[in-house]
Amino acid sequence: MSKIPDIIEALGGATALAEHLGMAMTTVASWKARHSIPVEHWPKLLEIATSQGIDLSYEQLVHIHTAAPAD
């Protein structure tokens, strides 16, 4: 996964991820559109990824957030 939208889709899409996080789907959809997930949500994101057998790390999240966006 090299982009935020890829991560969100891998975790079930905006609706499913929002349910896991206990927030509005529009919030997660805005992250996808902005290609950015607030850092305070990263621990829960990694927890969800682990529970779904998805390989995701803090290092990957940092790299994705600091790399130039590629559409």
Secondary structure by P-SEA (a helix, b strand, c coil): cccaaaaaaaaccaaaaaaaacccaaaaaaaaaaccccccaaaaaaaaaaaacccccaaaaaaaaaccccc
